[in-house]
Amino acid sequence: MNTDTNPLIQPPPALLTTVTDPNTKQTNYAFPLQTDAWLKMQAVVKTAIAFPLSADDFTSLYGTFSDQGSVETAVAILGAIQKTAAKYGDPQTLISELPQFQQADKAPASIYGNAVWLAAQTQVTAQQIGSLLQDGLKDIGQESDPKTRLGDLTELLTGQGGIQSWATTLNGYIQDFETVVTAFYSELNAELTGDTNSLKTYLQSANNVYKDAQGDVSADETKISQLNGDIKQLNDEYIGFTVAGSVAPLIFLFPLFGPLIAIADAATFGVLATKVSNELSGLKTELDGVSADEQKKTALVTQLQGFNLSAQDVESDGTTFLNTISKLSGGWTEFTTQIGTRLKALTPTDLENWSAFMQKVGFDNAVSGWQLISAKAETFFQTGLVQFDAPPPSLGWAER
């Protein structure tokens, strides 16, 4: 977007990201937060937020265990993850609160709500910048004195309520969001893969409920591992597909004797989707004849193994997402800086021929660019938020 002789009012490229539609192979623009990492975290959080917070809830969900101390340790580990996930917010329920998030006076407490609010602020800011440029530059062009034009242009760009102030305010919101997200990932990474009191160290310990449950499960654990690997591959490929295609992702929550298994609505990936469906149905059928306690323990093994597999991406995804936020903030910093630098270099002589000046700064291109940024920020409300739902009856999956 930044190809004109004087990029005074042009939006820097970092304010949008480019994606390639997997169907048409055409390049398109998207709101920068619309990433694989952002969508994958919503699926991780949806599982983690359902982890039990008490020993009674744990045994009700996952079965009974003779080693109560191991249960208490598991509850402490999973409970800590659950509480951190709650800071992100439940994406299944919060998606119904989009209007409140969009219209809030300040950033919502949840990371999910904060991201929605930030997209709304971006939409408003880009709209305002576009309007100020269209109306302000038109009015300035009506002035005949070049010195007056320069004074009015300076006020439009850097004065109170001017374009630079809108950009600076939004950048402050982005940096605040980056701070919150950094703290979230730091806390969650420690709970998932840290050297002490983490899910990783717990699962590596000699005695834990996961190993105990494995001993009580008659189902072929190789098949469970294959199922979880295929689910992860399906979900990852599907999320990448929706990001590239800028379409709203849908993930079904399949109940497996209590706990929920998140699986993408990925009909596009026919072979892999069919394989996952058959594997999951096969496991359910295999468990129909065993005790309720064994069903729950099999669900524990399946869900915890799958969650741990997905959690392995959290640290790298977090780094990627934080880099995305930082790059977005850098784009807005670049815009405010270029206003100051380019404005300082202008003289009344540069503004004598207003039509030539408007061409030199790429007025039409700039206005179109700000309109595009606003539109893509609005699109994020659909394409950047996972929709979670129960599997439809057509899939033949009954509650267990």
C-alpha positions as CSV (number, residue, x, y, z in Angstrom):
1,M,0.0,0.0,0.0
2,N,3.0,2.3,0.6
3,T,4.1,3.0,-3.0
4,D,3.7,6.8,-3.4
5,T,6.3,9.4,-3.6
6,N,5.4,10.9,-0.2
7,P,3.8,8.3,2.2
8,L,2.6,11.0,4.6
9,I,-0.9,9.7,5.0
10,Q,-0.5,6.1,3.7
11,P,-1.2,3.2,6.1
12,P,2.0,1.1,6.6
13,P,1.8,-2.5,5.3
14,A,2.1,-3.9,8.9
15,L,-1.5,-2.7,9.6
16,L,-2.7,-5.7,7.6
17,T,-1.5,-9.2,6.9
18,T,-1.7,-11.1,3.6
19,V,-3.3,-14.5,3.2
20,T,-3.7,-16.7,0.1
21,D,-7.1,-18.2,-0.4
22,P,-6.6,-22.0,-0.6
23,N,-9.4,-22.3,-3.2
24,T,-8.8,-19.4,-5.6
25,K,-5.0,-19.0,-4.8
26,Q,-5.7,-15.3,-4.8
27,T,-3.9,-13.1,-2.3
28,N,-6.1,-11.1,0.1
29,Y,-5.7,-8.9,3.2
30,A,-6.8,-9.7,6.7
31,F,-6.7,-8.2,10.2
32,P,-3.3,-9.2,11.7
33,L,-4.6,-11.0,14.8
34,Q,-6.4,-13.4,12.5
35,T,-3.8,-16.2,12.8
36,D,-3.5,-19.9,13.4
37,A,-2.1,-19.3,16.8
38,W,-5.1,-17.2,17.9
39,L,-7.6,-19.8,16.7
40,K,-5.7,-22.8,18.1
41,M,-5.6,-21.2,21.5
42,Q,-9.4,-20.9,21.5
43,A,-9.6,-24.7,21.1
44,V,-7.0,-25.3,23.8
45,V,-8.8,-23.0,26.2
46,K,-12.1,-24.6,25.5
47,T,-10.7,-27.9,26.8
48,A,-8.8,-26.5,29.7
49,I,-11.6,-24.4,31.0
50,A,-13.6,-27.6,31.7
51,F,-10.9,-29.1,33.9
52,P,-12.2,-30.0,37.4
53,L,-11.4,-27.8,40.4
54,S,-12.1,-30.3,43.1
55,A,-11.4,-34.0,43.9
56,D,-15.1,-34.8,43.8
57,D,-15.6,-33.2,40.4
58,F,-12.5,-35.0,39.2
59,T,-13.8,-38.5,40.2
60,S,-17.2,-37.7,38.9
61,L,-15.8,-36.8,35.5
62,Y,-12.9,-39.3,35.2
63,G,-13.6,-42.2,37.6
64,T,-12.4,-43.3,41.0
65,F,-8.7,-43.8,42.0
66,S,-7.2,-45.5,45.0
67,D,-4.4,-43.0,45.4
68,Q,-6.2,-39.9,46.7
69,G,-3.0,-38.0,46.9
70,S,-2.4,-38.4,43.2
71,V,-5.9,-37.2,42.5
72,E,-5.3,-34.1,44.7
73,T,-2.1,-33.4,42.8
74,A,-3.8,-33.8,39.5
75,V,-6.6,-31.4,40.6
76,A,-4.0,-28.9,41.6
77,I,-2.2,-29.1,38.3
78,L,-5.3,-29.1,36.1
79,G,-7.0,-26.5,38.3
80,A,-4.1,-24.1,37.9
81,I,-4.4,-24.5,34.1
82,Q,-8.2,-24.1,34.3
83,K,-7.9,-20.8,36.2
84,T,-5.3,-19.4,33.8
85,A,-7.5,-20.4,30.8
86,A,-10.4,-18.6,32.5
87,K,-8.4,-15.4,32.1
88,Y,-8.6,-15.9,28.4
89,G,-12.3,-16.5,28.6
90,D,-14.6,-19.2,27.4
91,P,-14.8,-18.7,23.6
92,Q,-18.0,-20.7,23.4
93,T,-20.0,-18.4,25.7
94,L,-18.2,-15.1,25.1
95,I,-18.9,-15.1,21.4
96,S,-22.5,-14.2,22.3
97,E,-21.2,-11.0,24.0
98,L,-19.6,-9.5,20.9
99,P,-21.8,-6.3,20.9
100,Q,-20.9,-5.6,24.5
101,F,-17.2,-6.0,23.8
102,Q,-17.4,-3.9,20.6
103,Q,-19.1,-1.0,22.4
104,A,-17.2,-1.1,25.7
105,D,-15.5,2.1,26.9
106,K,-12.4,0.2,28.0
107,A,-10.8,-3.2,27.3
108,P,-12.7,-6.1,28.8
109,A,-11.0,-8.2,31.4
110,S,-10.8,-11.4,29.3
111,I,-8.1,-11.7,26.6
112,Y,-10.8,-12.9,24.2
113,G,-13.0,-9.8,24.9
114,N,-9.9,-7.6,24.7
115,A,-9.0,-8.8,21.2
116,V,-12.6,-8.2,20.0
117,W,-12.6,-4.7,21.6
118,L,-9.2,-4.0,20.0
119,A,-10.5,-5.0,16.6
120,A,-13.5,-2.6,17.2
121,Q,-11.2,0.2,18.2
122,T,-9.1,-0.4,15.0
123,Q,-12.3,-0.3,12.9
124,V,-13.3,3.0,14.5
125,T,-9.8,4.5,14.3
126,A,-9.4,3.6,10.6
127,Q,-12.8,5.0,9.8
128,Q,-12.0,8.2,11.7
129,I,-8.7,8.6,9.9
130,G,-10.3,8.1,6.5
131,S,-13.0,10.6,7.3
132,L,-10.6,13.2,8.6
133,L,-8.5,12.8,5.4
134,Q,-11.5,13.1,3.1
135,D,-13.1,16.0,4.8
136,G,-10.0,17.8,6.1
137,L,-7.9,17.7,3.0
138,K,-10.9,18.8,0.9
139,D,-11.4,21.8,3.1
140,I,-7.7,22.7,3.2
141,G,-7.7,22.6,-0.6
142,Q,-10.2,25.4,-0.6
143,E,-7.7,27.7,1.1
144,S,-5.7,29.8,-1.4
145,D,-2.7,30.7,0.9
146,P,-0.1,27.9,1.0
147,K,1.1,29.0,4.5
148,T,-2.5,28.7,5.8
149,R,-2.8,25.3,4.1
150,L,0.4,24.1,5.9
151,G,-0.9,25.3,9.2
152,D,-4.3,23.6,8.7
153,L,-2.6,20.4,7.5
154,T,-0.4,20.4,10.6
155,E,-3.4,20.8,12.8
156,L,-5.3,18.0,11.0
157,L,-2.5,15.6,11.3
158,T,-1.0,16.5,14.7
159,G,-3.4,18.7,16.6
160,Q,-5.8,17.7,19.4
161,G,-8.2,15.1,18.0
162,G,-6.2,14.9,14.8
163,I,-5.0,11.8,12.9
164,Q,-1.8,11.3,14.9
165,S,-3.6,11.4,18.2
166,W,-6.1,8.7,17.0
167,A,-3.2,6.5,15.9
168,T,-1.3,7.0,19.1
169,T,-4.3,6.2,21.3
170,L,-4.9,2.9,19.4
171,N,-1.3,2.0,19.6
172,G,-1.5,2.4,23.4
173,Y,-4.4,-0.1,23.4
174,I,-2.3,-2.5,21.3
175,Q,0.6,-2.3,23.7
176,D,-1.6,-2.8,26.7
177,F,-3.0,-6.0,25.0
178,E,0.5,-7.2,24.3
179,T,1.3,-6.8,28.0
180,V,-1.7,-8.8,29.1
181,V,-1.1,-11.6,26.5
182,T,2.6,-11.8,27.5
183,A,1.6,-12.4,31.1
184,F,-1.0,-15.0,30.1
185,Y,1.4,-17.0,28.0
186,S,4.1,-16.8,30.6
187,E,1.8,-18.2,33.2
188,L,0.2,-20.9,31.0
189,N,3.6,-22.1,29.6
190,A,4.9,-22.6,33.2
191,E,1.8,-24.6,34.1
192,L,2.0,-26.7,30.9
193,T,5.7,-27.3,30.4
194,G,7.6,-25.7,33.3
195,D,10.3,-27.6,35.3
196,T,8.1,-27.8,38.5
197,N,4.4,-28.3,39.2
198,S,3.5,-28.5,35.5
199,L,1.4,-30.9,33.5
200,K,4.6,-32.1,31.8
201,T,6.4,-32.9,35.1
202,Y,3.3,-34.5,36.5
203,L,2.8,-36.8,33.6
204,Q,6.5,-37.8,33.8
205,S,6.3,-38.6,37.5
206,A,6.2,-42.3,38.7
207,N,2.7,-42.1,40.1
208,N,-0.1,-40.1,38.5
209,V,-3.7,-40.7,37.6
210,Y,-3.0,-40.8,33.9
211,K,-0.8,-43.8,34.4
212,D,-3.2,-45.4,36.8
213,A,-6.0,-44.9,34.3
214,Q,-3.9,-46.4,31.5
215,G,-3.6,-49.6,33.7
216,D,-7.4,-49.8,34.0
217,V,-8.2,-49.2,30.3
218,S,-8.8,-52.2,28.1
219,A,-9.1,-50.2,24.9
220,D,-6.1,-50.4,22.5
221,E,-4.0,-47.4,23.5
222,T,-2.2,-47.4,20.2
223,K,-5.6,-46.6,18.6
224,I,-6.2,-43.8,21.1
225,S,-2.8,-42.3,20.3
226,Q,-3.6,-42.6,16.6
227,L,-6.9,-40.9,17.1
228,N,-5.4,-38.0,19.0
229,G,-2.7,-37.6,16.4
230,D,-5.2,-37.5,13.6
231,I,-7.5,-35.1,15.5
232,K,-4.6,-32.7,15.9
233,Q,-3.6,-32.9,12.3
234,L,-7.2,-32.4,11.2
235,N,-7.7,-29.4,13.5
236,D,-4.4,-27.8,12.6
237,E,-5.0,-28.2,8.8
238,Y,-8.6,-27.0,9.1
239,I,-7.6,-23.9,11.2
240,G,-4.9,-23.0,8.7
241,F,-7.5,-23.4,5.9
242,T,-10.0,-21.0,7.6
243,V,-7.3,-18.4,8.2
244,A,-6.1,-18.5,4.6
245,G,-9.6,-18.5,3.3
246,S,-10.9,-15.9,5.8
247,V,-13.9,-18.0,6.7
248,A,-15.5,-18.6,10.1
249,P,-14.1,-21.7,11.8
250,L,-16.5,-24.2,13.4
251,I,-15.4,-26.9,15.9
252,F,-17.7,-29.6,17.2
253,L,-17.5,-30.7,20.8
254,F,-18.0,-34.5,20.8
255,P,-18.9,-35.9,24.3
256,L,-16.9,-39.0,25.2
257,F,-18.6,-40.4,28.3
258,G,-18.5,-36.9,29.9
259,P,-15.4,-35.0,28.7
260,L,-15.6,-33.2,25.4
261,I,-13.3,-33.8,22.4
262,A,-12.9,-30.8,20.1
263,I,-12.9,-31.8,16.4
264,A,-13.0,-29.4,13.4
265,D,-16.0,-29.3,11.0
266,A,-13.5,-30.2,8.3
267,A,-15.5,-31.8,5.5
268,T,-13.0,-30.2,3.1
269,F,-10.4,-32.7,4.3
270,G,-12.6,-35.6,3.4
271,V,-10.2,-38.5,3.8
272,L,-8.7,-37.3,7.1
273,A,-12.1,-36.2,8.5
274,T,-13.6,-39.6,7.7
275,K,-10.7,-41.4,9.3
276,V,-11.1,-39.4,12.5
277,S,-14.8,-40.0,12.5
278,N,-14.4,-43.7,12.1
279,E,-11.6,-43.9,14.8
280,L,-13.8,-42.0,17.3
281,S,-16.9,-44.1,16.6
282,G,-14.8,-47.2,16.9
283,L,-13.5,-46.2,20.3
284,K,-17.1,-45.4,21.5
285,T,-18.4,-48.7,20.2
286,E,-15.5,-50.6,21.9
287,L,-16.4,-48.9,25.2
288,D,-20.1,-49.5,25.1
289,G,-19.7,-52.9,26.9
290,V,-17.3,-51.8,29.7
291,S,-18.1,-50.4,33.1
292,A,-18.9,-46.7,33.6
293,D,-15.7,-46.3,35.6
294,E,-13.6,-47.7,32.8
295,Q,-15.4,-45.5,30.3
296,K,-14.5,-42.4,32.3
297,K,-10.9,-43.5,32.7
298,T,-10.6,-44.1,28.9
299,A,-12.1,-40.6,28.4
300,L,-9.4,-39.2,30.8
301,V,-6.6,-41.0,28.9
302,T,-8.0,-39.8,25.6
303,Q,-8.7,-36.2,26.6
304,L,-5.5,-35.6,28.6
305,Q,-3.3,-37.2,25.9
306,G,-4.9,-35.1,23.2
307,F,-4.7,-31.9,25.3
308,N,-1.1,-32.5,26.1
309,L,-0.4,-33.0,22.4
310,S,-2.0,-29.7,21.5
311,A,-0.3,-28.0,24.5
312,Q,3.1,-28.7,23.0
313,D,2.3,-25.9,20.4
314,V,1.3,-23.3,23.0
315,E,4.8,-21.9,23.6
316,S,5.7,-21.6,19.9
317,D,2.2,-20.3,19.0
318,G,2.4,-17.8,21.9
319,T,5.7,-16.5,20.6
320,T,4.2,-16.2,17.1
321,F,1.2,-14.4,18.3
322,L,3.1,-12.0,20.5
323,N,5.4,-11.2,17.5
324,T,2.2,-10.5,15.5
325,I,1.0,-8.0,18.1
326,S,4.4,-6.4,18.3
327,K,4.5,-6.0,14.5
328,L,1.0,-4.5,14.5
329,S,2.1,-2.0,17.2
330,G,5.2,-1.2,15.1
331,G,3.0,-0.4,12.1
332,W,1.1,2.2,14.1
333,T,4.4,3.6,15.4
334,E,5.7,3.8,11.9
335,F,2.5,5.7,10.8
336,T,2.8,8.3,13.6
337,T,6.5,8.7,13.0
338,Q,6.1,9.2,9.2
339,I,3.5,11.9,9.9
340,G,6.0,13.8,12.0
341,T,9.0,13.3,9.7
342,R,7.2,14.0,6.5
343,L,5.2,17.0,7.9
344,K,8.4,18.6,9.1
345,A,9.9,18.4,5.6
346,L,7.0,20.2,4.0
347,T,7.1,23.9,3.0
348,P,4.4,26.2,1.8
349,T,5.9,25.8,-1.7
350,D,5.0,22.1,-1.6
351,L,1.4,23.0,-1.2
352,E,1.0,25.7,-3.8
353,N,-0.4,23.2,-6.3
354,W,-2.9,21.4,-4.1
355,S,-3.9,18.9,-6.8
356,A,-0.3,17.9,-7.4
357,F,0.3,17.5,-3.6
358,M,-2.8,15.3,-3.3
359,Q,-1.4,13.1,-6.1
360,K,2.0,13.0,-4.5
361,V,0.7,11.8,-1.2
362,G,-1.6,9.3,-2.9
363,F,-4.8,10.6,-1.4
364,D,-7.2,8.2,-3.1
365,N,-4.9,5.2,-2.4
366,A,-4.6,6.3,1.3
367,V,-8.3,6.6,1.8
368,S,-8.9,3.2,0.2
369,G,-6.3,1.7,2.4
370,W,-7.8,3.1,5.6
371,Q,-11.3,1.8,4.5
372,L,-9.7,-1.6,3.9
373,I,-8.2,-1.7,7.4
374,S,-11.6,-0.8,8.9
375,A,-13.3,-3.5,6.8
376,K,-10.8,-6.2,7.7
377,A,-11.0,-5.3,11.4
378,E,-14.8,-5.8,11.2
379,T,-14.3,-9.1,9.4
380,F,-12.3,-10.4,12.4
381,F,-15.5,-10.6,14.4
382,Q,-16.5,-13.5,12.2
383,T,-13.3,-15.1,10.9
384,G,-11.2,-14.6,14.0
385,L,-13.5,-16.3,16.4
386,V,-14.2,-20.0,16.6
387,Q,-17.8,-21.2,16.8
388,F,-18.2,-24.2,19.1
389,D,-21.2,-26.4,18.8
390,A,-22.5,-29.9,19.5
391,P,-22.2,-32.3,16.5
392,P,-25.3,-32.3,14.4
393,P,-27.6,-35.3,14.4
394,S,-26.5,-36.1,10.8
395,L,-23.2,-37.3,12.2
396,G,-25.0,-39.9,14.2
397,W,-23.2,-39.0,17.5
398,A,-25.4,-39.5,20.6
399,E,-24.5,-38.0,24.0
400,R,-22.7,-40.5,26.2
